Amino acid sequence: MAEYKAASALREHMLEGHPVTLLEAFLLFGVQGPNAEFSRIKKDGFLIESRPVPMAKVIRRINEYTVCKVPESLPYKEIQLTEYWIKK
């Protein structure tokens, strides 16, 4: 059985064209330092782009894989997170 490597899983996900946020990197992949991993991807010659997205969009994406509930008092529709992807 192959050993799970969080950083490799994140990289493969991004190379497949999927965007990720820091929240997704922590929750879905278990990457402890997503920014460090983004730096390693850049050093390997890939261009990483970013844009702000509503947290509501990110929570919806996370809920495709697991259950993630936000506190009722959190204005998650107004909060912006940064989404990163590898430009092809």
VOPAGU-2260 file (C-alpha; in pm, 1 decimal, decimal comma):
REM VOPAGU-2260
SITE   aa  ch    i         X         Y         Z
SITE  MET   A    0       0,0       0,0       0,0
SITE  ALA   A    1     137,2     340,3     -98,9
SITE  GLU   A    2     201,9     596,0     172,5
SITE  TYR   A    3     -16,9     910,1     159,7
SITE  LYS   A    4     176,2    1230,5     102,7
SITE  ALA   A    5     -30,1    1543,3     159,9
SITE  ALA   A    6     191,9    1773,5     -45,0
SITE  SER   A    7     189,8    1533,7    -341,5
SITE  ALA   A    8    -188,7    1502,5    -326,9
SITE  LEU   A    9    -225,4    1882,2    -325,6
SITE  ARG   A   10      15,8    1918,0    -618,3
SITE  GLU   A   11    -163,4    1650,4    -823,8
SITE  HIS   A   12    -500,6    1811,2    -752,6
SITE  MET   A   13    -371,1    2147,2    -874,3
SITE  LEU   A   14    -200,6    1994,6   -1180,1
SITE  GLU   A   15    -539,3    1846,1   -1275,0
SITE  GLY   A   16    -661,2    2206,0   -1304,4
SITE  HIS   A   17    -843,4    2241,5    -972,6
SITE  PRO   A   18    -809,5    2564,3    -773,8
SITE  VAL   A   19    -744,1    2547,4    -398,7
SITE  THR   A   20    -753,3    2782,6    -102,1
SITE  LEU   A   21    -549,0    2759,2     215,1
SITE  LEU   A   22    -860,7    2631,3     393,4
SITE  GLU   A   23    -899,9    2346,1     143,0
SITE  ALA   A   24    -529,8    2260,8     163,5
SITE  PHE   A   25    -560,4    2222,3     542,7
SITE  LEU   A   26    -898,5    2046,7     557,0
SITE  LEU   A   27    -895,9    1823,2     250,6
SITE  PHE   A   28    -528,4    1742,0     203,5
SITE  GLY   A   29    -374,7    1790,5     547,6
SITE  VAL   A   30     -98,4    2016,1     416,3
SITE  GLN   A   31      54,3    2193,8     716,3
SITE  GLY   A   32     220,0    2473,0     516,7
SITE  PRO   A   33      34,0    2537,8     190,2
SITE  ASN   A   34     231,3    2854,2     111,2
SITE  ALA   A   35     558,0    2661,9     137,6
SITE  GLU   A   36     418,8    2399,0     -97,8
SITE  PHE   A   37     310,5    2669,7    -344,1
SITE  SER   A   38     669,6    2800,5    -334,5
SITE  ARG   A   39     805,1    2451,9    -412,8
SITE  ILE   A   40     562,5    2421,7    -705,3
SITE  LYS   A   41     683,6    2759,5    -836,4
SITE  LYS   A   42    1048,2    2650,6    -799,6
SITE  ASP   A   43     963,4    2350,8   -1018,3
SITE  GLY   A   44     874,9    2594,4   -1298,3
SITE  PHE   A   45     498,0    2624,3   -1267,6
SITE  LEU   A   46     316,0    2957,3   -1262,1
SITE  ILE   A   47      63,5    2989,6    -979,5
SITE  GLU   A   48    -207,3    3251,5   -1015,1
SITE  SER   A   49    -456,8    3372,6    -757,0
SITE  ARG   A   50    -783,2    3560,2    -716,1
SITE  PRO   A   51   -1025,4    3639,1    -432,8
SITE  VAL   A   52   -1339,4    3423,4    -407,2
SITE  PRO   A   53   -1630,8    3423,0    -161,2
SITE  MET   A   54   -1591,9    3184,0     130,7
SITE  ALA   A   55   -1939,9    3049,1      46,4
SITE  LYS   A   56   -1800,5    2911,3    -281,3
SITE  VAL   A   57   -1512,0    2744,1     -97,9
SITE  ILE   A   58   -1741,8    2588,6     164,1
SITE  ARG   A   59   -1962,1    2450,3    -114,4
SITE  ARG   A   60   -1655,4    2292,0    -280,3
SITE  ILE   A   61   -1534,1    2145,5      49,3
SITE  ASN   A   62   -1879,2    1997,5     110,7
SITE  GLU   A   63   -1844,7    1795,3    -210,6
SITE  TYR   A   64   -1584,7    1584,5     -25,5
SITE  THR   A   65   -1665,8    1618,3     344,6
SITE  VAL   A   66   -1901,0    1797,6     582,9
SITE  CYS   A   67   -1796,4    2148,5     678,4
SITE  LYS   A   68   -2039,4    2367,3     870,8
SITE  VAL   A   69   -1976,6    2731,5     944,7
SITE  PRO   A   70   -2095,6    2897,2    1266,7
SITE  GLU   A   71   -2429,8    3073,2    1225,3
SITE  SER   A   72   -2280,1    3404,5    1337,6
SITE  LEU   A   73   -2001,7    3393,5    1075,7
SITE  PRO   A   74   -2079,2    3614,6     772,6
SITE  TYR   A   75   -1919,7    3360,2     537,4
SITE  LYS   A   76   -2096,4    3502,3     229,7
SITE  GLU   A   77   -1910,3    3830,3     281,3
SITE  ILE   A   78   -1566,2    3684,3     361,9
SITE  GLN   A   79   -1317,2    3658,8      76,5
SITE  LEU   A   80   -1051,5    3386,4      55,4
SITE  THR   A   81    -769,3    3363,1    -196,3
SITE  GLU   A   82    -789,9    3081,4    -447,7
SITE  TYR   A   83    -472,1    2951,5    -617,1
SITE  TRP   A   84    -429,4    2748,2    -934,2
SITE  ILE   A   85    -153,9    2641,6   -1169,8
SITE  LYS   A   86    -166,1    2830,3   -1498,7
SITE  LYS   A   87    -129,1    2603,0   -1800,0
